[in-house]
């Protein structure tokens, strides 16, 4: 493997336990000692979060086990979306490639090996714009060790400067550009309402970044590499994360093996897409449970009912 490894960016806020779990797992990665770790610590958005943000900042100053740890403490609150857009843009411009983690992502010891191998393998393949280290608990029995699909999974991911240069967060542009047929395809045959996130950003009900990355990839006819087995577990679905509801249906078993090969079939894998669609269709909660949880979040700030797989 090319020993010029990709830097890793970790975005943190006020969740000390989640941050520790994320860092501790990353420290156990085979390439951790050869990897530069950039940490972007967002500032508190109000006085209520001041103490918890400060606790995280005290902790990240103690982190060892990497080639270097470079900490950026935001002087003001950026919000997750703006912090990621700014941080990724800054680091990828300097290093040409980047691996990105948020503070609630526990990685397999093989995560850095997989990501660096993939980033090296596809660095000159313009059609490949995104490397995902995670995959949902889909039916993968008929899938190769690696495959391409259009959607970009952003729970532990990587990209290159050449691809990130296409990133565009422009709500009105996407609302004008996407027609009904494109939206249907973008939504994986309406198995998951991806495009609704763009509409919610327009209404000010969401302030996110990842959906615009997927849209940027989609409109530039790009592809996202996914592994057959996940190298990342999202531990943020406990009701504390930003834009993450409490749920259990994304739980996976982390892979501890490297893929036997990295696909050179530069088209969307039909079997993989069908597995994603089947998974999304299986987890749709019945309407009455979604209504109860929506009311509960308005009153109590959390879901009343656990969301899980409904078939």
RAHU-V920605 format. One record per residue. SS is DSSP state (H for helix, E for strand, C for the rest). PSI is psi in degrees with one decimal (999 if undefined). Layout:
# RAHU-V920605
((SS:PSI) (SS:PSI))
This chain:
# RAHU-V920605
((C:141.4) (C:124.2) (C:-0.4) (C:82.7) (C:154.5) (C:140.7) (E:156.5) (E:135.9) (E:131.4) (E:124.8) (E:124.5) (E:163.3) (C:-97.1) (C:16.3) (C:92.5) (H:-47.9) (H:-46.6) (H:-42.4) (H:-43.5) (H:-44.9) (H:-40.7) (H:-46.7) (H:-43.4) (H:-39.0) (H:-42.1) (H:-35.9) (H:-26.2) (C:-2.0) (C:146.7) (C:-28.6) (C:12.9) (H:-44.2) (H:-16.6) (H:6.8) (C:132.6) (E:131.7) (E:117.6) (E:130.3) (E:121.6) (E:110.7) (E:111.3) (C:148.8) (C:162.0) (C:142.1) (C:-10.9) (C:172.2) (H:-27.8) (H:-29.3) (H:-0.5) (H:-47.9) (H:-42.9) (H:-35.9) (H:-42.7) (H:-36.0) (H:-41.2) (H:-41.6) (H:-34.6) (H:-41.6) (H:-47.1) (H:-21.6) (C:-13.6) (C:-2.3) (C:131.1) (C:-177.6) (C:10.2) (C:165.4) (C:-38.7) (E:150.9) (E:114.9) (E:117.1) (E:130.9) (E:108.5) (E:113.1) (C:135.8) (C:-13.9) (C:168.6) (C:118.4) (C:-30.1) (C:152.0) (H:-46.3) (H:-51.6) (H:-34.3) (H:-43.5) (H:-46.3) (H:-45.1) (H:-46.9) (H:-45.9) (H:-45.3) (H:-39.9) (H:-49.5) (H:-41.9) (H:-28.8) (H:-35.6) (H:-38.7) (H:-11.6) (C:-14.2) (E:161.9) (E:150.0) (E:135.0) (E:131.0) (E:147.7) (E:175.3) (C:15.3) (C:32.5) (E:109.8) (E:127.6) (E:152.5) (C:155.0) (C:-16.7) (C:-3.2) (H:-53.1) (H:-35.4) (H:-46.1) (H:-48.9) (H:-44.6) (H:-39.1) (H:-43.2) (H:-43.2) (H:-36.2) (H:-41.2) (H:-40.9) (C:17.2) (C:-28.5) (C:7.1) (C:97.0) (C:-30.6) (C:-26.8) (E:116.7) (E:-12.7) (E:138.8) (E:121.6) (E:131.3) (C:-5.6) (C:160.4) (C:145.8) (C:163.5) (C:64.7) (C:169.5) (C:107.8) (C:12.6) (C:-30.5) (C:7.7) (C:150.8) (C:171.4) (C:-31.2) (E:153.0) (E:165.4) (E:139.6) (E:172.0) (C:-46.8) (C:147.0) (C:116.4) (C:128.6) (C:28.2) (C:80.0) (C:96.0) (E:169.6) (E:160.6) (E:-177.9) (E:162.0) (H:-38.4) (H:-33.7) (H:-44.5) (H:-22.0) (C:-17.8) (C:-5.3) (C:131.6) (C:115.2) (C:88.7) (C:92.2) (H:-49.3) (H:-35.6) (H:-45.6) (H:-38.8) (H:-31.1) (H:-32.8) (H:-39.0) (C:127.0) (C:179.3) (H:-41.5) (H:-41.3) (H:-41.5) (H:-41.0) (H:-43.2) (H:-43.6) (H:-36.4) (C:14.1) (C:59.8) (C:37.2) (C:22.3) (C:-24.4) (C:129.4) (C:63.7) (H:-46.4) (H:-23.2) (H:-28.2) (H:-35.6) (H:-43.0) (H:-40.0) (H:-32.6) (H:-39.1) (H:-39.8) (H:-6.7) (C:10.9) (C:-16.2) (C:151.3) (C:89.2) (C:172.0) (C:-35.7) (H:-37.2) (H:-30.3) (H:-26.1) (H:-46.3) (H:-44.8) (H:-38.5) (H:-43.7) (H:-46.0) (H:-48.5) (H:-19.9) (C:15.7) (C:37.3) (C:172.4) (E:154.4) (E:126.7) (E:136.2) (E:149.4) (E:155.8) (C:-40.6) (C:144.9) (C:141.7) (C:6.8) (E:137.3) (E:123.4) (E:117.5) (C:11.9) (C:0.2) (C:50.0) (C:13.1) (C:-3.8) (C:-19.1) (C:158.3) (C:126.9) (C:20.1) (C:119.2) (C:161.6) (C:125.3) (E:166.9) (C:-4.0) (C:1.0) (C:6.2) (C:135.6) (C:165.4) (C:123.8) (C:138.3) (C:138.8) (C:23.4) (C:149.0) (C:151.2) (C:148.9) (C:-30.5) (C:161.3) (C:120.1) (C:145.8) (C:16.2) (C:92.3) (C:56.2) (C:161.9) (C:129.5) (C:115.3) (H:-39.4) (H:-40.7) (H:-44.7) (H:-42.9) (H:-36.8) (H:-39.1) (H:-45.3) (H:-41.9) (H:-39.3) (H:-49.6) (H:-40.1) (H:-29.4) (H:-21.2) (C:6.3) (C:119.5) (C:145.0) (C:149.9) (H:-41.3) (H:-32.8) (H:-38.0) (H:-37.5) (H:-44.2) (H:-44.8) (H:-37.0) (H:-44.7) (H:-41.1) (H:-40.6) (H:-35.4) (H:-36.0) (H:-48.8) (H:-9.7) (C:14.5) (C:165.3) (C:140.4) (C:-37.8) (C:137.1) (C:133.3) (E:133.1) (C:-169.1) (C:125.4) (C:121.8) (C:999))
